[in-house]
Amino acid sequence: MSKERRIFQRKLVNAKVLLIHPAIGEHQTYTHDISNGGVFVLLQKQPDLPLGTELDMRLLDSKQDDIIFKMSIARTDKLGFGLEFLGYEKNGKYSTIETLFKKG
């Protein structure tokens, strides 16, 4: 049995997202869970991207779907990718992810 190493509590959320990366183009999928540290996205056919690859993600079901989240692939398994939040961009301005949480 593996020991839980997550810092942030996960919440099961089925939300539509758009993943953006030059190797895959734009790929629409759904989340499985989300936390303050990242999100797990479901992928039936996984692109061949190594751990640490950075990509962009938009939460299409969000009221602020114009925010582009900067993500990094933290883990993979047969269901999809675990993505870590690195920061976000809104109106052409980049900010750290912590500033988004402070705004509530």
C-alpha positions as CSV (number, residue, x, y, z in Angstrom):
1,M,0.0,0.0,0.0
2,S,1.4,3.4,-1.0
3,K,1.7,6.3,1.4
4,E,-0.3,9.4,0.5
5,R,2.2,12.1,-0.4
6,R,-0.2,14.8,-1.6
7,I,0.0,18.2,0.1
8,F,-3.4,19.5,-1.0
9,Q,-6.8,17.7,-0.6
10,R,-8.3,16.6,-3.9
11,K,-11.9,17.2,-4.9
12,L,-13.7,15.1,-7.5
13,V,-14.6,17.5,-10.3
14,N,-15.8,16.6,-13.8
15,A,-15.0,19.8,-15.7
16,K,-14.3,20.3,-19.4
17,V,-10.8,21.5,-20.1
18,L,-8.7,22.4,-23.1
19,L,-5.1,21.3,-23.2
20,I,-2.7,23.2,-25.5
21,H,0.8,22.1,-26.5
22,P,2.6,22.2,-29.8
23,A,3.0,18.4,-30.0
24,I,-0.8,17.8,-29.5
25,G,-2.4,21.0,-30.7
26,E,-5.6,21.7,-28.8
27,H,-7.1,18.7,-27.0
28,Q,-10.4,18.8,-25.2
29,T,-11.0,16.4,-22.3
30,Y,-12.3,16.3,-18.7
31,T,-10.9,16.5,-15.2
32,H,-11.2,13.7,-12.7
33,D,-10.1,15.7,-9.6
34,I,-8.6,19.1,-8.7
35,S,-6.7,20.6,-5.8
36,N,-4.8,23.8,-5.1
37,G,-1.7,22.0,-6.4
38,G,-3.0,20.7,-9.6
39,V,-5.5,18.6,-11.6
40,F,-5.8,15.1,-13.0
41,V,-7.1,15.0,-16.5
42,L,-8.5,12.0,-18.2
43,L,-7.0,10.9,-21.5
44,Q,-8.1,7.9,-23.5
45,K,-5.2,8.2,-25.9
46,Q,-2.2,9.7,-24.1
47,P,0.2,11.8,-26.1
48,D,3.9,10.9,-25.7
49,L,5.0,13.7,-23.5
50,P,7.6,13.2,-20.8
51,L,7.3,14.2,-17.1
52,G,8.0,17.9,-16.6
53,T,6.6,18.9,-20.0
54,E,4.9,22.3,-19.7
55,L,1.5,22.9,-21.4
56,D,-1.4,25.3,-21.2
57,M,-4.8,24.5,-19.9
58,R,-8.1,26.4,-20.0
59,L,-11.1,25.4,-17.7
60,L,-13.9,25.6,-20.3
61,D,-16.7,25.2,-17.7
62,S,-15.4,28.1,-15.6
63,K,-16.9,31.6,-15.4
64,Q,-13.4,32.9,-16.2
65,D,-12.6,30.5,-19.1
66,D,-10.2,33.1,-20.6
67,I,-7.6,32.3,-17.9
68,I,-4.7,30.2,-19.3
69,F,-3.2,28.0,-16.7
70,K,0.5,27.1,-17.1
71,M,0.9,23.4,-16.1
72,S,3.6,20.8,-15.8
73,I,3.1,17.0,-16.2
74,A,3.8,15.6,-12.7
75,R,2.6,12.0,-13.2
76,T,1.0,9.7,-15.7
77,D,-1.0,6.5,-15.4
78,K,-3.3,4.5,-17.6
79,L,-6.2,7.0,-17.1
80,G,-4.4,10.3,-17.8
81,F,-2.1,13.0,-16.6
82,G,-1.5,14.6,-13.2
83,L,-0.8,18.2,-14.0
84,E,0.8,20.7,-11.5
85,F,-0.2,24.4,-11.5
86,L,2.8,26.6,-12.3
87,G,1.0,29.9,-12.8
88,Y,-1.6,31.5,-15.0
89,E,-2.1,34.2,-17.7
90,K,-5.0,36.5,-18.0
91,N,-5.3,39.5,-20.3
92,G,-1.7,38.9,-21.4
93,K,-0.4,39.2,-17.8
94,Y,1.4,36.2,-16.2
95,S,0.9,35.7,-12.4
96,T,1.9,33.0,-9.9
97,I,-0.8,30.5,-9.0
98,E,-0.7,31.7,-5.3
99,T,-2.0,35.1,-6.4
100,L,-5.1,33.5,-7.8
101,F,-5.9,31.7,-4.6
102,K,-5.5,35.0,-2.6
103,K,-8.1,36.7,-4.8
104,G,-10.6,34.0,-3.7
